[in-house]
Amino acid sequence: MSSMAKIIVVLSRVLVGATFVFSGFVKAVDPLGFTYKIQDYLIELGLTSLFPLALPVAVLMVTAEFALGVFLLLGIYRKWTTRLILLFMIFFTPFTLWVAITNPVKDCGCFGDAFVISNWQTLYKNLLLLTGAVWLMLKWRHITPLFTKKAALPVAIATLLLGVLFALYNVYRLPVIDFRPYKVGANIPLQMYVDPEKADLYETIFIYSKDGVIKEFNEENYPWNDSTWTFVDMKTHLVRAGQKPKIEDFSVESLYFDDTTKSWQSGGDITDIILSDPSYTFLMIAYSLDEMHMRHLDRFREVARHAEEKGYSFYLLTASDPGAVGEWERKQKTGFQFVRADERTLKTMIRSNPGLMLLKEGTVMGKWDDSEVPSNDKIELILK
């Protein structure tokens, strides 16, 4: 084989292997996030009955992707590794072509929240990887192994175990690395802001008619003081795409029990109240009360009592409708103050149902899954 062909083998091996390792790792950091992405695709395909399989498939895929990347970089099981990688790319390249054309989701989720690229960029990336995978399968004998055949088996087993255990740990605990805009130390109001000079620029078009003629005007020349023109319609169009805020959908509304109707009702927006509170605010986040894990509910009760004693705010933030809130509270009798937000927002805020988030003036001071909710003594140490 020529020197150029050998160089292409090495470059393909590094490019494909490193991409698989990185992609598998960042999704293994947050398997629930990848699960939600799979569910988004299932919704678009009308296959919501397969939701229960989303999490097992997510763990299996991230482990396989990570392991195949490691196997390729180490040069173990070269023949089958290159074949499986090629099969992987043969499946996902046409899939990302469909995603790029139809745009069913905003981003494919191939690098989780760590590195977001557009659907078309994902397709171009996969075409490059597919090319490298084809070359590696054809030239697998020229991939230099870094381990002997005897050592390959324990290395492969260790890699697979590491991938599975790491992914499962991040399922049952909060992700060890938080790539989302609600990570500890992030200020939510700042994540919601974009400099107007750098934001999307829209133009308003006014449509008027006169003597059977339809004409479009902009904000500078529309005939607002000419009664001979009759207003027909108004529309806006994007002139220049700008920056997007990292948080676009954080909105919280209050819930209250109406003594007249004897039911829970939606109240007004309290987003600014929560984000501007100069004291500490505890948010018990449970996107679904019906699906919420109940085994550690008493820990949240203790936090709520402690917050009340110290004059801190405590809310149970959920996406469940007021009727479900009423039914749940009737059974549990927690006395919590309930508020509502969008389910996707809550799933983004914390990968636990329920979980606890501590805010101060909109800054995330701490996050815990239900099994790690701190005791009152630990809370006071954190607040100091």
C-alpha positions in Angstrom: 0.0 0.0 0.0 1.3 3.4 -0.9 2.4 6.0 1.7 -0.6 8.2 0.8 -3.0 5.3 1.3 -1.4 4.6 4.7 -1.8 8.3 5.7 -5.4 8.2 4.8 -5.9 5.1 6.9 -4.4 6.8 9.9 -6.3 10.0 9.4 -9.6 8.1 8.9 -8.9 6.0 12.0 -8.3 9.1 14.1 -11.2 11.1 12.7 -13.8 8.4 12.9 -12.6 6.9 16.1 -12.3 10.2 18.0 -15.7 11.4 16.7 -17.3 8.2 17.9 -15.7 8.4 21.3 -16.6 12.1 21.8 -20.2 11.6 20.6 -20.7 8.5 22.7 -19.1 10.1 25.8 -21.1 13.4 25.8 -24.4 11.5 25.3 -23.4 9.0 28.1 -22.9 12.0 30.3 -26.7 12.8 29.9 -28.5 9.6 28.7 -31.9 11.1 29.8 -31.3 14.0 27.5 -30.6 11.6 24.6 -33.7 9.7 25.6 -35.9 12.8 25.3 -34.4 13.4 21.9 -35.3 9.9 20.8 -38.8 10.5 22.0 -39.0 13.6 19.9 -38.2 11.5 16.8 -40.8 8.9 17.9 -43.4 11.6 18.2 -42.6 12.8 14.7 -42.8 9.3 13.4 -46.1 8.5 15.2 -44.4 5.8 17.3 -45.1 7.0 20.8 -46.0 3.5 21.8 -42.2 2.8 21.7 -41.5 5.4 24.5 -40.6 2.7 27.1 -37.8 1.5 24.8 -36.2 5.0 24.5 -34.1 4.9 27.6 -32.7 1.3 27.0 -32.0 2.2 23.4 -30.3 5.4 24.4 -27.9 3.6 26.9 -27.2 0.8 24.3 -26.5 3.3 21.6 -24.1 5.6 23.6 -22.3 2.6 24.9 -21.9 1.0 21.5 -20.8 4.3 19.9 -18.2 5.0 22.6 -16.9 1.4 22.6 -16.6 1.3 18.8 -14.6 4.5 18.8 -12.2 3.2 21.5 -11.8 -0.2 19.6 -10.9 1.7 16.4 -8.4 4.0 18.1 -6.8 1.0 19.9 -7.0 -1.2 16.8 -8.6 -4.2 18.5 -11.0 -6.4 16.6 -10.2 -4.4 13.5 -12.3 -6.4 11.0 -15.6 -6.4 13.0 -15.1 -2.9 14.4 -14.8 -1.4 11.0 -17.8 -3.4 9.7 -20.0 -2.3 12.6 -18.9 1.3 12.3 -19.8 1.2 8.6 -23.2 -0.3 9.4 -23.7 2.4 12.0 -23.0 5.1 9.3 -25.1 3.3 6.6 -28.1 3.6 8.9 -27.6 7.1 10.3 -26.4 8.9 7.2 -29.8 8.5 5.3 -31.6 9.2 8.6 -29.8 12.5 9.0 -30.6 13.3 5.4 -34.3 12.9 6.2 -33.7 15.1 9.3 -32.0 17.8 7.3 -34.7 17.9 4.7 -37.8 17.6 6.9 -36.3 19.3 10.0 -38.5 17.4 12.5 -36.3 18.6 15.4 -34.2 21.7 15.9 -31.0 19.7 16.2 -30.2 16.0 15.9 -28.7 15.6 19.3 -25.7 13.8 18.0 -23.4 15.6 20.4 -25.9 16.0 23.2 -26.0 19.5 24.7 -22.2 19.7 24.7 -21.9 20.8 21.0 -25.0 21.7 19.1 -24.8 21.7 15.3 -27.5 22.2 12.6 -29.2 19.3 10.9 -27.4 20.1 7.6 -24.0 20.3 9.4 -24.8 16.9 10.9 -25.4 15.4 7.5 -22.1 16.8 6.1 -20.3 15.4 9.2 -21.9 11.9 8.6 -21.0 11.9 4.9 -17.4 12.6 5.9 -17.5 9.8 8.5 -19.2 7.4 6.1 -16.4 8.0 3.6 -13.8 7.3 6.2 -15.7 4.2 7.4 -15.8 2.8 3.9 -12.0 3.3 3.5 -11.3 1.7 6.9 -13.4 -1.4 6.1 -11.5 -1.9 2.9 -8.1 -1.4 4.5 -8.8 -2.9 8.0 -5.6 -5.0 7.7 -3.5 -1.9 7.7 -4.9 -0.6 11.0 -2.0 -1.1 13.5 -3.3 -2.7 16.8 -2.0 -1.2 20.0 -2.7 -4.4 22.0 -2.0 -8.1 21.4 -4.8 -10.5 20.7 -4.6 -11.9 24.2 -5.0 -8.4 25.8 -7.8 -7.3 23.4 -10.5 -9.2 25.2 -10.0 -7.7 28.7 -9.6 -4.3 27.2 -12.9 -4.7 25.2 -14.8 -5.9 28.3 -13.4 -3.1 30.4 -14.4 -0.6 27.8 -18.0 -1.9 27.5 -18.4 -2.1 31.3 -17.1 1.4 31.7 -19.5 2.7 29.0 -22.6 1.0 30.5 -21.8 1.8 34.1 -21.0 5.4 33.3 -24.2 5.9 31.4 -26.3 4.2 34.1 -24.7 6.3 36.8 -25.8 9.4 34.9 -29.3 8.0 34.6 -29.7 7.4 38.3 -27.8 10.5 39.4 -27.5 14.0 37.9 -25.1 14.2 35.0 -21.5 14.5 36.2 -21.0 17.3 33.6 -23.9 19.7 33.1 -23.8 21.2 29.6 -27.2 22.9 29.9 -27.9 26.6 30.6 -29.3 25.7 34.1 -26.0 24.4 35.4 -24.7 25.4 38.9 -23.4 28.9 38.8 -25.5 30.0 35.8 -27.6 33.1 36.0 -31.0 32.4 34.4 -31.9 36.0 33.6 -28.6 36.5 31.8 -29.2 33.3 29.8 -32.5 34.7 28.8 -31.0 38.0 27.5 -29.5 38.9 24.1 -28.2 42.2 23.1 -30.9 43.8 20.8 -28.2 44.8 18.4 -27.2 41.1 18.0 -30.7 39.6 18.1 -32.9 38.6 15.1 -33.9 41.6 13.0 -37.5 41.6 11.8 -39.3 44.0 9.4 -43.0 44.7 9.6 -44.8 44.9 6.3 -48.1 46.7 5.9 -50.4 45.7 3.1 -52.9 48.3 1.8 -55.2 48.5 -1.2 -56.3 51.5 -3.3 -58.5 51.4 -6.4 -58.1 47.6 -6.6 -54.3 47.8 -6.3 -52.5 46.0 -3.5 -49.3 47.5 -2.3 -46.8 46.7 0.4 -45.2 49.3 2.7 -42.7 49.3 5.5 -42.8 51.1 8.8 -41.3 54.2 7.3 -43.6 54.8 4.3 -46.9 53.2 5.1 -49.8 55.6 4.4 -51.1 55.9 8.0 -52.5 59.4 7.3 -53.9 58.8 3.8 -57.5 57.7 4.0 -57.7 56.8 0.4 -55.7 53.6 1.2 -57.4 50.8 3.0 -55.6 48.5 5.4 -55.6 44.9 4.3 -53.1 43.0 6.4 -49.8 43.1 8.3 -46.9 40.6 8.3 -43.4 40.4 9.5 -40.4 38.7 8.0 -36.9 37.9 9.1 -34.3 40.4 7.7 -31.3 39.1 9.6 -30.8 36.0 11.8 -29.1 36.9 15.0 -28.1 35.3 18.3 -30.6 33.3 20.3 -30.8 33.4 24.0 -29.6 30.2 25.7 -32.9 30.1 27.6 -36.0 31.0 25.6 -38.9 29.3 27.4 -38.5 29.8 31.1 -41.9 31.0 32.3 -43.6 30.2 35.6 -47.2 30.8 36.6 -48.7 30.4 40.0 -51.4 27.9 41.0 -53.9 28.5 43.8 -56.9 26.7 45.3 -60.2 28.4 44.6 -62.5 28.1 47.5 -65.5 29.0 45.4 -65.0 26.2 42.8 -63.1 23.9 45.2 -60.4 23.3 42.5 -56.9 24.4 41.6 -56.6 27.2 39.1 -53.9 28.9 37.2 -52.8 32.3 38.4 -50.6 35.0 37.1 -47.0 34.9 35.8 -44.5 35.0 38.7 -41.3 34.4 36.7 -39.8 37.8 37.7 -40.7 37.2 41.3 -38.8 33.9 41.4 -35.8 35.2 39.4 -35.4 38.5 41.4 -35.9 37.2 44.9 -32.9 38.5 46.9 -33.2 35.7 49.4 -32.9 32.0 48.6 -35.5 30.1 46.6 -35.9 26.4 46.6 -37.5 24.8 43.6 -38.7 21.2 43.9 -39.0 20.3 40.2 -41.3 17.4 39.2 -42.3 17.6 35.5 -45.0 15.0 36.2 -46.6 14.4 39.6 -48.1 11.1 38.3 -44.7 9.8 37.3 -42.8 11.3 40.2 -40.6 9.0 42.4 -42.1 9.1 45.9 -39.5 7.3 47.9 -37.7 10.5 49.0 -40.7 12.9 49.4 -40.1 13.3 53.1 -36.7 14.9 52.3 -38.5 17.6 50.3 -41.0 18.1 53.2 -38.0 18.7 55.5 -36.5 21.3 53.1 -39.9 23.0 52.8 -40.3 23.2 56.6 -36.8 24.5 57.0 -37.3 27.1 54.2 -40.5 28.3 56.0 -38.7 28.7 59.3 -35.8 30.7 57.7 -38.1 32.8 55.6 -36.9 31.3 52.3 -39.3 30.6 49.3 -40.2 27.0 48.5 -42.1 26.0 45.4 -43.1 22.7 43.8 -42.6 23.5 40.1 -44.5 21.0 37.8 -45.9 20.7 34.3 -48.9 18.7 35.6 -52.3 20.4 35.0 -54.2 22.0 37.9 -56.5 19.0 38.2 -53.6 16.6 38.6 -52.1 19.0 41.1 -55.3 19.0 43.2 -55.6 15.2 43.1 -51.9 14.7 44.1 -52.1 17.2 46.9 -55.3 15.7 48.2 -53.5 12.4 48.7 -50.1 13.7 49.9 -51.2 16.8 52.0 -47.8 18.4 51.7 -48.9 22.1 52.0 -46.4 23.0 49.2 -46.9 26.1 47.1 -47.4 24.9 43.6 -46.3 26.6 40.4 -46.3 25.5 36.7 -43.9 25.6 33.8 -43.4 23.9 30.5 -42.5 20.2 30.7 -39.6 20.5 28.3 -38.2 23.3 30.4 -38.4 21.3 33.6 -36.7 18.3 32.0 -33.9 20.6 30.8 -33.5 22.3 34.2 -32.9 19.0 36.1 -32.7 15.4 35.0 -34.6 14.0 37.9 -38.3 13.7 38.7 -38.3 15.1 41.4 -35.2 17.1 41.9 -34.2 20.2 43.9 -32.8 23.4 42.6 -31.6 26.3 44.8 -31.7 29.9 43.4 -30.6 33.3 44.6 -31.5 36.3 42.4 -31.9 33.9 39.5 -28.5 32.3 39.9 -28.4 28.5 40.3 -26.6 27.8 43.7 -27.2 24.0 43.8 -28.9 21.1 42.1 -29.7 17.7 43.6 -31.6 14.6 42.5 -34.2 13.2 44.9 -31.8 10.7 46.5 -29.2 13.5 47.3 -31.4 16.2 48.7 -29.3 17.7 51.5 -30.2 17.7 55.2 -31.1 21.0 56.9 -27.6 21.2 58.4 -26.0 20.8 55.0 -28.3 23.4 53.5 -27.2 26.0 56.1 -23.5 25.2 55.3 -24.2 25.7 51.6 -26.0 29.0 52.3 -23.1 30.3 54.2 
